[in-house]
Amino acid sequence: MKNKFTLIGIAAALSFATFAAQSAEVTLKAVSVFAKDSFFDRTFEKFVKKVNAEGKGILQINFIGGPETMPPFEVGNAVRAGVVDLANTTGVFHANLVPEALALSFTSVPMATLRTNGGYELMDKIHREKANMVWLGRETEGLKYHIYTNKKPTNDSFAGMKLRSVPVYRSFFQSLGAAPLQVPPGEVYTALERGVVDGYGWPSVGIFDLGWQEKTKYRIDPGFYNVEVSLFMNQDKFKKLDDKQREFLQKQVAELEGNFAHDIELAAEEKKKLIAGGIEIIDLPPAEAASFVAKADAAAWKAIDQTSPKNAAQLRKLFGGEGK
């Protein structure tokens, strides 16, 4: 009888320990690829503040910093290896691990549709298999990339111009006759100042945060692609979350995705600010604008076809708009 009660006591203790372990607050170590107080950093910091305020006893985020703590192009590997648990980043910066991630920037399909047409599941599955990452969701939607320069394109041509680039629009810049150079955001100002580059690709918001307007004279319109900033998490850490923690985190991401309209409003305000600051907006004539966007789209999906023959057709269907 004594042994029986002893076994019951041990079982109860183990059960309580398991329950306690499952219910304990978990803290995620996080980094950002964007400089402090820049547009995309501020969005993430608001997210962290909200999670920490509402997630006491469930889940917290320890935000350890931005590029000053880890170079942007190393963040993908850090998430994959579990050096950090969560990253405020873009698929552009880990395209070496997951080339398909560039489709996140190429797509014009709304995130709400991607969550219902199978696009989200496909991209998340690819990230899990190739990079041990979970794609939690997007932070931005509806913002475009633009080409900004300190030299006026001759006859609207970029031939011979050196443009700061990242993988998402490298092929497009090459199709325009420009020479793309990969330069981390923190070094772009100096590169412009020293003539290392004549311009750069960047979203329709954020250059004032970085001080680049001081070395910028022109923005070429129209914009192209769909700027993507997302939350990516280490898969092993994600699997260790209990149901309550996982549901809480996913609910917070869903609420973040409910604020996309604000991004478009800010882009309109930024354009006015550019003009007021003396930066000339060069609007390409309709025929040239159509050709410009067509070249961007052709270069984009050609890159997906070449780097991911296995997934290209399905990505085109779901992210290219056929799966709407």
N, C-alpha and C positions, 0 to 999 in steps of 0.2 A: 504493500500500500504506500509505504514511504517513497519507494522508487517511482511509483506511479505519479504521485504528487510532484516529485522532483522533475520528472519528464514533462509534466503539464506546465510547471513553472518555467522550465527552460524554453519550451515551445512558445509560451506567452511572452517571455522576454525577447525571443528572437522575432516574434511577430511585431512587438512594439518597436523594436529596433528598426525593422524593415519599414514600418509605417513612418517612423520618425525620419528615416533617411529619405523616404519618398516625399515627405512633407516639408523637409528643410528648405529654406531659402537658398537659391542658387545664384551665383554671381558670374556673369559673362564678361570676359576681358575683351575690350573692343578697341579698334583703331579706325582712323579715317584716312583716305588718300588725299583729302582736301585740306588746305591751309586753314588755320583757326580764323574764325569770323568771316570766312568767305561764304558765299551763298549756300553751297551744298553742305558746308560744315554746319552752318546755323540750323538748317533743317534737321540734321542728325542730332545736334545737341538738344534741340527741342524735344525730339523723340526720346532721347535718353532721359531727360528730365521728367517727361510724362511717365515713362516706364517705371522709373525709380520711385515716383510719387505714388503711383497706383499699384505697384507690385511688391510692396513691403510684405515680407513673409513668404513671398512666392518667387520672384525673380528680380534681380538687379543687374545693372550694367555698369561696369567699371571702365570708363572711357579714358584710356591712357594717353591719347594724343593723335596727332596727324603726321604729316611727312617728316616732322622733326624727330619722331620716334622710330619711323620705319619708311624707307623709300617706297613710293607708290607701286612700282613694278615688282616689289617683293611681297606685297600684301597677299596676293593670291596663294603663293607658296606657304606663307605663314598661316593662312586659314586652312589650307589643305593639311598641313602637318600638325595643326592644333597648337601652334605657338600663340595664336590668338583665337578666340572663339567666334568673334563676330566682326564684320568689317562693313564700313560705310564706303562703298567703292563702286566701280563700274566694270562690266565684263570686258571693256576695252583694255583694262590693265592686267587681265589674266587670260587674254586670248592665246597666249603661248601654251596654256594648259587646256583651255576649252575654246577652240576656234569658233565653235558654234555660238558662243556668247555674243559675238558681234551682231548676230541677228536681233538682239535686244535693242540695238541702236538703229538698225535698218528698218524695223517694222513701223508701220503706221496703224497697226491694229491696236485698239484700246486694251489696256490691261484687264479691264472687266471682261472683255471678250476672250482674251487669252486664258482666263481662269475657267471659262466654260467650254471653249472649243478644243481643248486638249493641248494648247500651246504651252501653258504653264507647266503641266505635268511632264511634257516632253523635255523642256529646257531644264527643269529641276532634275529629272532622271539622268540627263547627260552630265550635268554638273556632279551628281552623286557618283556616277560611274567613273568619270575621268579625273575628278579633282577632289573627291571626298568632301564636297561642299553641298549645302542646301541653299537653294535660292528662295529666300523668304518672301521677297516681293520688291516692288519698285518704290522709289521715292519721288520720281519725276515723270511727267508725261506731257507731251505737247510742245516742249521746247525744241528749238532747232539749233543745228550747228551753223556757223557762219565763217567766212574767211575775212579776217581783219588784216590790214596791211599798213605799212608806212610809206609804200610806194604805190602810185596809181597804175593799175594794169594798163598796158598799152593796147588800145583797141580791144579792151575787155579780155585781153589774153594774159595768162599766167606763165607763159613760156619763159623758162629761165629763172623764175622767182624761187627763192628758198623759203619754204613754208614749214613752220613747226607743225609736226604731225604726230598722230598716234595710229595704231593699227586700224582703227575703224574707218579712217578716211585716207589712208596712205595710197591705196590703189586709185582712188578718185583723184587725188592731187596729181598723181603720175599721169593719169589720163588727160589732165589739163595742161600737161607739159611742165609742171612745176617740179622742183626737187624737194621731196619731203625729208625732214630731219626730225628725229625723235629727241625731244628736249623735255625734261621734267617741268611741271608748272612753275616750280620755285626758281627755275633758271631762265625763264622766258624773257623777263624784263631785261636782264643783262645781255641775252642773245640779241634782242632787238637793238639795244643800246650800242653794241659792238658790231652790228651788221652781220652777225652770224646767220640771222634769218631776216627776211623782208616782211614777214607776217606770220600768221598762225591761224589754226582752226580752233574755235572755242564756241561754247553755247551762247545763246542770245542774252544771257545774264552772267554777271560775275566779273567783268574785266575791271570795274572800278574797285572791287574788293582787293584786287591784286596790283593795282596801280598801273596796269598796262595801258590805260587810256593816255598816259603821258607820252607813250611811244607809238601811238596808233593814230593814223590820219583818215583811214577809210574802212568801211564795212561793206562787203559786197552782198547784195540781196538778189535772189531769194535765199532763204536758209535751206538746209538739206538734212535728211535723216531725222531721228527722234532721240534727243539726248536721253541717255539711260544712266541713272544712278540707282543702285539697289543695295539691299542688305543681303549679304551672303554669310552663312554660318558653317562652322566645322560640323560635318555630318556625325562624327562620333559623339561630340558634345550634345548635338541635337537629340540623338537617340537616348542619351542619359537623362534627358528631362522627363519628368513624369507627365501624366495627361494634363493635370492642372496647369503646370508650367508651360507646356507646349500650347495649350489652348489660349492662355493669357498672352503669350508672345505673338501668336498668329492673329489674335484680336487686335493687338496694338498695331501690327503691320497693316491690317485691313483698314483701320481708322486713318493711318498715314496715307493710304492710297485714296482716301476719300477727299483729299485736299488738292487734287491736281489742278483744278480751275484757277487756283491762286497763282500757280506758276506762269500761266499764260498772261495773267494781269500784270505780273511783274516784268515779263518780257516786253510788253507794250510800254511800260513806264521806263524801262532801260533804254529803249530806242529813243524816246524823247530826251533822255539824259545824254545820250551819245551826241545827238544833234546840238543840244544846248552847249555841250562841251567842245564843239568845233569839229567833231568827227563827221565826215561826209558819208552819207549812205548812197552807194552806187547801185541803182536799180537797173539790172540788166533788161534790155528790151524784151518784150514777150517771147519772141521766137528763140532768142539766146537764153532766156531764163528757162524755157521748156527744155532746151538742149542741155543746159547746165544740170538740171534736176535729173534728166534722163541718164546722163553720164554717171551721176552719183549712184543712181539705182542700179545701173548695169554693172558698175564696178563692184558694188556691194554684193550682189547675189552671185557674181562670178567668183568672188573670193570664197563665198560659202560653198559653192560647187566644187572648188578646187581643194579646199581644206577639209571638207566633210562630205565626201561622196556618199557615205552611208546614210547620213541624215538630211542631206540637202533637199531632196524632194519633199519630205514631210515638213521641213522648216519653211520651205517656200509656200506650201499649202496653208500652214497655220499662221505663220508670221508675215507672209507676203500678201495676205488678204483673202486668199481663196477659201480659207476656213471660216470666214465671217458668218 
